Structures are given as C-alpha cells and as structure tokens.
Amino acid sequence: MKKQFSPDEAGVLVRNIFLNLGLTGLAVLLFSAIFPNPLIENGLPFLSWFAYIPIFVLLQRVGFGASLFWGAVYGFSAYGLFNYWLTAFHPLAGIIVSSIYLVYMAALFFLLKLAVVFFPRRGYIVQWLIWLAYEYLRTLGFLGYSYGITGYSQWQFIPLIQIADIFGVWGVSALVVFPSAWLAYAFISDQRTENREQRTGKREILAGISSFFLKEKVSAIVWGAALIAALMYGFAVPSDYSAAPHANIALIQHNTDPWKGGIEQYRNNFNTLRRLSDEAITADPLPDLVVWPETAFVPRIFWHQTYRTDQASWLLVRELLEYLSEQDIPFLIGNDDARKDPSINPNPGEDFRVDYNAAMLFENGVNTAVYRKLHLVPFTEHFPYGKQFPRLHRALVNADTHFWEKGAEATVFSLERTDSGPGFTFSAPICFEDTFGYISRMFVQNGAELIVNLSNDAWSESLSAQNQHLSMAVFRAVENRRSMVRSTASGQTCGIAPNGKIIAMAPPFTEAWLTVAVPIVKETTVYTRRGDFSAVCFVLAAILLLIIGGAFYIIRKTVIRR
C-alpha cells in the first residue's frame, strides 16, 4: 500500500524539498561566482571561503538516497553554469563535462554523507578531507580536469598562494575549504539539541556557533594558525627579482581562431602573425625569443615541406620558412606536426599520417627542436576508447573532432647566450597542459628555467574561459618558482613572475604583441622535488578515516542490536 500523508506531513515534505532545492541552487551560484564569470571578470574569490556551506548543511538534512540525487543535480548544474563556454566548441562537449560531474558529485555527496553518519560530532573534518581528496583525484587519468579546484579562486591573492611552492594548489584549497565544513556544522549543531525550535533568531544562531566553537575550538585555532603561517610565509618569500638575469620574450596575439576557414584564412592569419612579429622585433627592447600561439600556423610545416601533397599549403609553408630564414631571433611556433607512421596509423587511405599538437623552435629558418603535447584534452583531442564506445567515438568524429597522438618526451629547449640577452632553457606546455601541476613540474625537473605556454582559447569566445585558464597558469609559476609567459590566440597573453604576479598583459580580443622581460630563476622548490605529496596525504587520510569510521559504526550497531 502507498503511504498516505496528512496535510501537515505533505506540507512539511514540500517545504523540505524546496529548502533542499534552495540550498542546492545557492551552492551552484556560489561555485560559479567564486571563479571568473560573465558578470564579474575575476570572480568573487572571498566567497570561496563560505561557498560550500549550503552543501554541508544539505547533507545534514537528507538521507543517503537523497544525497546521491542532490549531488547529481549540483554536479550537472554547477559545471553546466561554470563551464558554459564549452558549448561554443560543440554542444556535446558541455553535455559530456556536465554528465561526468553529475556522476562525480553524486558519489562525492554520498561519501560526505557517510562522514556525517560515521562521525556525528567531528564529521566536518572528514568531510573536509574527502573534498580535498576529490579535488585531487578528479585531475588524474584520461578524464583529468582541473577547472573548478577551489584553490584556483585565490589566484590574485599573491601572499596566500606562495605556499604553492610547498603544497601546490592543494594547500590553498585546504585553507579555503575548511571554513565551509566547520561553519556548516556550527550552524546545524544546535539542531541536535532538545531546544532546536527555540534557536531560530540571529542571536540564537550566534549562540549556537559560539557554543560549537567552545567544543571545537582546537580545530578552528589550528586552521587560524595555519592561515596566519601561510600569510607570514607569503610576505616573507622574496619578490624582488631585479638582480636575476632577464630574458625578453615577444608574445604574439593574432586574435583569431586559427582553425576557422581554409587556405585563404590561413594566409591572412600568417600575414597578421608576421606583421605583429615584425613590429615586436623592430621595437625596443630586442626580444630573445618570439612566440606564436598554439597551432597559430595551421598548414603542417614538416608534412608539406617533406611530402608536398597540397600545392597551396606547401607554398604558404615555403613563405613561412623563407620569412623565418631571414630572422636572427629564434621563433617558437605552434603547429600540427604530422608524420607518416604506419606503426601508429596503418591506414593507407590516410597516407599513414599521424598528427601531434606541437611547439617547434626555429633558428634561422631551421626547425631545431620539437615538443609534442603530452596531456591531451579528453574527447576533443584524444579518445583512446573507440573500440569500447564505438557510438560515442563516431559522434565525436562526426562532430569534426581533431584527434592528436600523444607525445613521448618532456622536451626542454635551449637558447645560447647572445650579446643582447642571457642564454636560458625553457619548456612549452601547450594550452590545457598548464592547468596541471605535474606537467610544468616535470619540465622544471628536466632543466627548464622558463615556462612558455602556447594557448588557443579563441574558440570559446569567452573572457571567462580565458581568465579561468589564466587563474591556473599562475600557480605553475609559483609552484616551481619559474617565470612564465603565455602567447595566446585571443587572450590572456601575459608574463608572470615566479611569485605569481602578472607583470604585463596584452588586451584580450585584440591583435597585439607584448615583449615582456621576465627573470630567469633557477631555484628548486619543495613542490618541484616532491610534487603533489600533500594531495596524496589528503586522499590517504580520507580513505583511512572512512574505513575506521565504518568499522566503528558497524560495531556500534552490532552492540545495540544485542
């Protein structure tokens, strides 16, 4: 028989549903607001210290089944709103990302609910660890994705983010997430008392928080001490790099999506890139390196120079090589490095062609070194599961997705000392790669003294997307104490100091060039040596506490039954 609800019970049920919906909706809006968004260019990072309170409060109110449901609603809605610009690439991209986080957040909410049940008094500590573990784990593997990690919201809070040279972004996230978990428990702690109906006003709520603080002051004091220590460290870290040798890097921003159009558009893009480069080269100071964005020059340089299968493309490639041969300054150019490789592509109908998203160093018109992108964007650049998911693979192919092959080497480029500038080594993470700490760390471990990022976010047609990308790039500089420069198709083209401060930036969505003098720093950080050790500790601690909590919960239930 169906359960019959009285009018009063039905009213309570409806109110609870709307309250839970309101908490979820508020959490979605807060998550989107703390990062760069269409309404607020750089976001509202101060809200991130409280952004997850609605989630932790919600999980005190609902059961396990409802936690899965509301987690799914939150995950799909939050990432659909936060990454709205993905639909500009293809509607399928936005749906895929939102669907992935529907599943992730449903599982996360379930685990967070377990923490409430297993640890009725101090579940907030376990919830905090679970959240941090989730932020790290979701950056791993094929589906790895760094957008939306809480610590990145603090990218402009320069003193705070200095601890990234020890703990990576995870240390910043740890400080920022804790208040949400602690305060949520403080807000609802009085609901477990007999007088909860009487505690509805502001004074009563504050009294409840005060009472909770007296009980849980140790964790609050430890967090406060950690925050103060982080800020003291941030202010103590050297920020004056005037004594270090400086390299002048010319960054070109041609303000177009290079993949749009055909050969005539490619020629127009080349003419723009050449004009902007000439302006940078003839200006003062003289650059030590000129950088073009990711795949700024579309015709495949090596392929057309070697096989000459298309006359129009070869003529444009030849024109580029003639231009580069006239330059005394090295050029780093983003290009599709296509090769014949029957071992990877045995299809003769495709001429055995294999494509790599590459950064090519040209010196006096000769390609002296190549870096091939190691970490490809899932679904849009790389999908290795065609046999397992043939229908999805066909849908991606039919959407004109350009798949690349993974590179195999973390290349470090080297430029000799000249009369006008110092010699230095550098590596070139391509676009999506500067959102992952391990990539830049690997380059620095291999000897890179400068990080040179080539990006193309022009397809998004979104300042929010470009600023969200920039917010992560800033941490790569701090983590390894390396200067970073970014040459982008439409923004944010800039120079970043080793402390994460933006030295100079070209206006977005304009044709521009920017020559920026960046210090060449060679120190080694804890993060460079140890990597994401703090994140691994959060994962292990969360797993261990859930296991211990589950064991004690089963024991308690068993004793009660007896």
C-alpha positions in Angstrom: 0.0 0.0 0.0 1.1 3.5 -0.7 1.9 5.6 2.3 -0.7 8.3 2.9 0.5 11.7 4.1 -1.6 14.0 6.2 -1.9 17.6 5.0 0.6 18.7 7.6 3.1 15.9 6.6 2.7 16.8 3.0 3.3 20.4 3.7 6.5 19.6 5.6 7.6 17.3 2.8 7.1 20.1 0.2 8.9 22.7 2.4 11.8 20.3 2.8 12.0 19.7 -1.0 12.0 23.4 -1.7 14.5 24.1 1.1 16.9 21.4 -0.3 16.4 22.8 -3.8 17.2 26.3 -2.5 20.4 25.1 -0.8 21.5 23.3 -3.9 20.7 26.3 -6.1 22.6 28.6 -3.8 25.6 26.3 -3.8 25.6 26.2 -7.6 25.5 30.0 -7.8 28.3 30.4 -5.2 30.5 27.9 -7.0 30.1 29.8 -10.3 30.6 33.1 -8.6 34.0 32.4 -7.0 35.7 31.9 -10.3 35.9 34.3 -13.3 32.4 34.5 -14.9 30.4 36.7 -17.4 29.1 39.0 -14.7 32.3 39.5 -12.7 35.5 39.4 -14.7 37.8 37.9 -12.0 35.0 36.3 -9.9 34.4 36.9 -6.2 37.1 34.9 -4.5 36.2 35.9 -0.9 33.0 33.9 -1.3 35.0 30.7 -1.8 35.7 30.6 2.0 32.0 30.0 2.5 30.8 28.6 -0.8 30.3 25.1 0.3 28.3 25.8 3.5 24.9 25.1 1.7 26.2 21.7 0.6 27.4 20.6 4.0 24.2 21.8 5.6 22.1 20.0 3.0 23.9 16.7 3.8 22.9 17.0 7.4 19.3 17.1 6.3 19.0 14.4 3.8 19.4 10.6 3.6 21.8 8.5 1.5 19.4 8.2 -1.4 18.7 11.9 -1.5 22.4 12.7 -1.2 23.0 10.9 -4.4 20.2 12.8 -6.1 21.1 16.3 -4.9 24.8 15.6 -5.7 23.8 14.7 -9.3 21.7 17.9 -9.5 24.5 20.0 -8.1 27.3 18.5 -10.3 25.3 18.8 -13.6 24.1 22.3 -12.8 27.3 23.7 -11.3 29.6 22.6 -14.2 27.0 23.5 -16.8 26.9 27.0 -15.5 30.6 27.4 -14.6 31.8 25.9 -17.9 29.0 27.3 -20.1 31.6 28.3 -22.7 32.3 24.7 -23.6 29.2 24.7 -25.8 30.9 27.1 -28.1 33.3 24.3 -29.0 30.5 21.9 -29.5 27.2 21.2 -27.6 28.4 17.7 -27.0 31.4 19.0 -25.0 29.3 20.8 -22.5 26.9 17.8 -22.1 29.8 15.4 -21.6 31.6 17.5 -18.9 28.3 18.2 -17.0 27.4 14.5 -17.2 30.8 13.5 -15.8 30.3 15.8 -12.8 26.8 14.6 -12.3 28.3 11.2 -11.6 31.3 12.5 -9.6 29.2 14.8 -7.4 26.6 12.1 -6.7 29.4 9.8 -5.5 31.1 12.7 -3.6 27.8 13.7 -1.8 27.3 10.0 -0.8 30.8 9.9 0.8 30.2 13.2 2.5 27.0 11.8 3.9 28.9 8.8 5.2 31.2 11.1 7.1 28.1 12.7 8.8 26.8 9.2 9.9 30.2 7.7 10.9 31.4 10.8 12.8 28.3 12.6 14.3 30.5 15.1 16.2 33.5 15.8 14.1 32.3 14.7 10.6 33.3 18.1 9.3 37.0 17.2 9.5 36.4 14.0 7.5 34.2 15.9 5.0 37.0 18.5 4.6 39.5 15.7 3.8 37.1 14.0 1.4 36.5 17.2 -0.5 40.3 17.8 -0.9 40.8 14.2 -1.9 38.1 14.5 -4.6 39.7 17.7 -6.0 43.0 15.9 -6.5 41.6 12.6 -7.8 39.5 14.2 -10.4 42.6 15.7 -12.1 44.0 12.2 -12.7 43.7 9.9 -15.7 42.0 10.3 -19.0 39.2 12.4 -17.6 41.6 14.6 -15.6 40.2 18.1 -15.4 41.5 21.0 -13.2 38.9 23.7 -13.8 36.9 24.4 -10.6 39.5 23.4 -8.0 38.8 25.7 -5.0 42.4 26.9 -4.5 42.5 28.5 -8.0 39.9 31.0 -6.9 42.7 32.7 -4.9 44.9 33.3 -7.9 45.1 37.1 -7.3 45.7 36.8 -3.5 49.5 36.8 -4.0 50.6 36.4 -0.3 48.3 33.4 0.2 49.3 31.4 -2.9 53.0 31.4 -2.1 52.6 28.2 -0.1 52.0 26.5 -3.5 55.8 26.2 -3.8 55.5 23.6 -1.0 52.0 22.1 -1.2 50.8 23.0 -4.7 47.3 24.4 -5.1 46.1 21.7 -2.7 47.5 23.6 0.3 45.5 26.7 -0.7 42.3 24.6 -1.2 42.8 23.1 2.3 42.8 26.6 3.9 39.8 27.8 1.8 37.5 24.8 2.1 37.8 24.3 5.9 35.6 27.2 7.0 32.7 25.9 4.9 32.8 22.5 6.6 33.3 23.9 10.1 30.7 26.6 9.9 28.1 24.3 8.4 28.5 22.0 11.4 28.3 25.1 13.7 25.0 26.2 12.0 23.3 22.9 12.4 24.9 21.7 15.7 22.0 23.2 17.7 19.5 21.1 15.7 20.7 18.0 17.6 19.6 19.6 20.9 16.3 19.5 22.6 15.8 23.2 22.2 16.3 23.5 18.5 12.9 25.0 17.9 13.8 27.9 20.1 17.0 28.7 18.2 15.7 30.4 15.1 16.8 34.0 15.5 20.2 35.6 14.8 21.1 35.8 18.5 20.3 32.1 19.0 22.2 31.1 15.9 25.3 33.1 17.0 24.9 31.5 20.4 24.9 28.1 18.8 28.1 28.9 16.8 29.7 30.2 20.0 28.8 27.0 21.8 30.1 25.0 18.9 33.4 26.9 18.9 33.9 26.2 22.6 33.5 22.5 21.8 35.5 22.5 18.6 37.9 25.4 19.2 41.1 23.3 18.7 40.4 22.6 15.0 39.4 26.3 14.5 42.6 27.5 16.2 44.8 25.1 14.2 43.2 26.4 11.0 43.6 30.0 12.1 47.3 29.4 12.9 47.8 27.6 9.6 46.3 30.6 7.7 48.5 33.1 9.6 51.6 31.0 9.0 50.7 30.8 5.3 50.3 34.6 5.1 53.5 35.2 7.0 55.4 32.8 4.7 53.8 34.6 1.7 55.0 38.0 2.8 58.5 36.6 3.7 59.1 35.0 0.3 61.4 37.1 -1.8 59.5 39.0 -4.5 62.3 41.2 -5.9 63.9 39.5 -8.9 65.7 42.6 -10.2 69.1 41.0 -9.6 68.3 37.9 -11.7 69.2 37.9 -15.4 66.1 38.8 -17.5 65.0 37.4 -20.9 62.9 39.5 -23.3 60.1 37.4 -24.8 57.9 38.7 -27.6 54.4 37.2 -27.3 52.2 37.4 -30.4 48.3 37.5 -30.1 46.7 37.5 -33.6 43.1 37.5 -32.2 41.6 34.8 -34.3 40.7 31.1 -34.1 43.3 29.7 -36.4 41.3 26.7 -37.4 38.4 28.6 -38.8 38.3 29.0 -42.6 40.5 27.5 -45.4 43.8 28.3 -47.0 43.0 31.9 -47.6 42.2 32.4 -43.9 45.4 30.6 -43.0 47.3 33.1 -45.2 45.5 36.0 -43.6 46.5 34.7 -40.2 50.1 34.3 -41.3 50.2 37.8 -42.6 48.9 39.1 -39.2 51.4 37.0 -37.3 54.2 38.2 -39.5 53.2 41.9 -39.2 52.9 41.7 -35.4 56.2 39.9 -35.1 57.9 42.5 -37.3 56.6 45.2 -35.0 57.9 43.4 -31.9 61.3 42.8 -33.5 61.8 46.4 -34.6 60.8 47.8 -31.2 62.9 48.2 -28.1 63.9 46.0 -26.3 65.0 43.4 -28.8 63.4 40.1 -28.0 65.4 37.0 -27.3 62.6 34.8 -28.5 59.3 35.3 -30.4 56.4 33.1 -29.5 53.3 32.3 -31.6 50.2 30.7 -30.0 49.1 27.1 -30.2 48.6 25.9 -33.8 48.8 29.6 -34.9 50.2 28.4 -38.2 47.8 25.7 -39.4 49.3 24.1 -42.6 51.5 21.3 -41.4 55.1 22.6 -41.8 57.0 19.3 -41.7 54.4 17.4 -43.7 54.1 19.9 -46.6 57.8 20.6 -46.6 58.5 16.8 -46.9 55.7 15.3 -48.9 54.1 18.4 -50.7 50.8 16.7 -51.1 48.9 20.0 -51.4 50.4 22.8 -53.6 48.7 25.7 -51.9 49.6 24.6 -48.4 53.2 24.0 -49.5 53.5 27.5 -51.0 52.4 29.0 -47.7 54.7 26.8 -45.7 57.6 27.9 -48.0 56.7 31.5 -47.5 56.8 31.0 -43.7 60.2 29.2 -43.9 61.6 32.0 -46.1 60.5 34.6 -43.6 62.0 32.7 -40.7 65.3 32.2 -42.5 65.7 36.0 -42.6 65.4 36.3 -38.8 68.3 36.3 -36.4 65.9 35.8 -33.5 64.5 32.3 -32.7 60.8 31.7 -33.2 58.7 29.2 -31.2 55.6 28.3 -33.3 52.5 26.2 -32.5 51.8 23.8 -35.4 50.4 20.4 -36.3 53.4 18.2 -36.6 52.2 15.5 -39.0 54.4 12.5 -39.9 53.9 9.2 -41.8 54.0 6.4 -39.3 52.4 3.1 -40.4 53.1 1.6 -36.9 50.6 4.0 -35.4 48.3 4.6 -38.3 48.3 1.6 -40.6 45.5 3.1 -42.9 47.0 3.8 -46.4 43.8 5.8 -47.2 45.0 8.4 -44.7 48.6 8.2 -46.0 49.7 6.7 -42.7 49.5 10.2 -41.3 49.9 10.8 -37.5 49.2 14.3 -36.1 50.9 15.8 -33.0 50.0 19.1 -31.4 53.4 20.6 -31.3 55.6 23.6 -30.4 58.5 24.0 -32.9 61.7 26.0 -32.4 63.0 27.6 -35.5 66.5 29.2 -35.6 67.4 30.9 -38.9 64.6 29.1 -40.6 65.7 25.7 -39.4 63.5 23.6 -37.1 66.0 22.7 -34.4 63.7 21.1 -31.8 60.1 20.0 -31.3 57.8 19.4 -28.3 54.7 17.3 -28.8 51.9 17.7 -26.4 51.8 15.0 -23.7 48.5 15.6 -21.9 45.7 15.9 -24.5 42.2 17.2 -23.9 39.8 14.2 -23.4 37.1 13.8 -26.1 38.1 16.8 -28.1 41.8 16.0 -28.7 42.1 12.4 -27.7 39.7 9.4 -27.2 41.5 6.0 -26.9 38.3 4.0 -26.2 36.9 3.8 -29.7 36.5 0.0 -29.5 34.8 0.1 -26.1 32.5 3.0 -27.0 32.1 3.0 -30.8 28.9 5.1 -30.9 30.5 7.9 -28.8 33.6 7.7 -31.0 31.6 8.1 -34.1 29.7 11.0 -32.6 33.0 12.7 -31.9 34.4 12.1 -35.3 31.2 13.3 -37.0 31.5 16.5 -34.9 34.7 17.1 -36.8 36.9 16.5 -33.7 40.6 16.7 -34.5 42.3 13.9 -32.7 46.1 14.0 -31.9 48.6 11.5 -30.9 50.3 11.8 -27.6 53.9 13.0 -27.5 56.6 10.9 -25.7 59.1 13.4 -24.3 59.1 16.4 -21.9 61.3 18.5 -24.2 63.5 21.2 -22.8 64.6 23.8 -25.4 67.9 25.6 -25.1 68.9 29.1 -26.4 72.5 30.2 -26.4 73.7 33.4 -24.7 73.8 36.4 -27.1 75.1 39.9 -26.9 71.6 41.2 -26.1 70.4 38.5 -23.7 71.2 35.6 -21.4 71.1 32.0 -22.6 68.3 30.0 -21.0 66.4 26.8 -21.2 62.6 26.6 -21.4 59.7 24.2 -22.0 56.4 24.8 -23.7 53.3 23.3 -22.2 50.6 23.6 -24.8 47.2 25.1 -23.8 45.4 22.6 -21.5 48.7 21.4 -20.1 49.3 24.4 -18.0 46.2 23.6 -15.9 48.1 20.6 -14.4 50.9 21.0 -11.9 52.7 17.8 -12.8 53.4 18.8 -16.4 55.3 22.0 -15.5 57.0 20.3 -12.6 58.3 17.6 -15.0 59.7 20.2 -17.3 61.5 22.0 -14.5 62.9 18.7 -13.2 64.3 18.2 -16.7 66.0 21.5 -16.5 63.6 24.2 -17.8 64.4 27.7 -16.4 61.3 29.3 -18.0 57.8 28.1 -18.8 56.4 29.2 -22.2 52.8 28.4 -22.7 51.1 28.4 -26.1 47.3 28.5 -25.9 44.2 28.9 -28.1 41.0 29.7 -26.2 39.7 31.8 -29.1 37.1 29.1 -29.9 35.4 29.8 -26.6 34.7 33.4 -27.5 34.7 34.0 -23.7 36.7 36.2 -21.4 35.5 34.0 -18.5 37.1 30.9 -20.1 40.4 32.8 -20.7 40.6 34.1 -17.2 39.7 30.7 -15.7 42.6 29.3 -17.7 44.9 32.1 -16.5 44.0 31.6 -12.9 45.5 28.1 -13.1 48.6 29.1 -15.1 49.6 31.5 -12.3 50.1 28.6 -9.9 52.5 26.9 -12.2 54.9 29.8 -11.8 54.6 29.8 -8.0 54.9 26.0 -7.6 58.3 25.9 -9.3 59.5 29.5 -8.8 59.8 29.9 -12.5 58.8 32.8 -14.7 56.0 32.0 -17.1 54.9 33.6 -20.4 51.7 32.9 -22.3 51.2 33.5 -26.0 47.5 33.0 -26.8 45.3 33.3 -29.8 43.0 35.9 -28.2 44.0 36.3 -24.6 45.3 36.2 -21.8 48.7 36.8 -23.3 51.0 37.8 -20.4 54.2 37.5 -18.4 54.0 36.0 -14.9 56.7 36.4 -12.3 57.9 33.5 -10.2 55.7 34.7 -7.3 52.6 34.5 -9.5 52.3 38.3 -10.0 51.3 39.2 -13.6 54.0 41.5 -15.0 52.2 42.6 -18.1 49.2 41.6 -20.2 48.0 42.3 -23.7 44.4 43.4 -24.0 42.1 40.4 -24.8 40.4 40.1 -28.1 42.7 42.4 -29.9 45.6 42.0 -32.4 48.6 42.7 -30.2 52.2 41.9 -29.4 53.8 42.1 -26.0 57.5 42.0 -25.2 58.0 41.2 -21.5 61.2 41.0 -19.5 61.0 38.0 -17.2 63.6 37.0 -14.6 65.4 33.7 -15.1 65.3 32.0 -11.7 66.8 28.6 -11.1 65.9 27.7 -7.5 64.3 24.3 -6.7 61.2 24.2 -4.6 59.7 21.6 -2.3 56.8 21.2 -4.8 59.3 20.6 -7.7 61.0 17.9 -5.7 58.0 16.2 -4.0 55.1 17.1 -6.3 51.5 16.5 -5.0 52.5 14.8 -1.8 50.0 16.9 0.2 47.1 15.9 -2.0 48.1 12.2 -1.7 48.1 12.7 2.1 44.6 14.0 2.0 43.5 11.0 -0.1 45.0 8.5 2.3 43.7 10.3 5.4 40.1 10.4 3.9 40.2 6.7 3.0 41.6 5.7 6.4 39.1 7.7 8.4 36.2 6.4 6.3 37.4 2.8 6.9 37.8 3.4 10.6 34.5 5.2 10.9 32.7 2.5 9.1 34.2 -0.2 11.3 33.2 1.5 14.5 29.7 2.3 13.1 29.2 -1.4 12.4 30.5 -2.3 15.9 28.1 0.2 17.5 25.1 -1.1 15.5 26.0 -4.7 16.4 26.3 -3.9 20.1 22.9 -2.0 20.1 21.2 -5.0 18.4 22.5 -7.3 21.1 
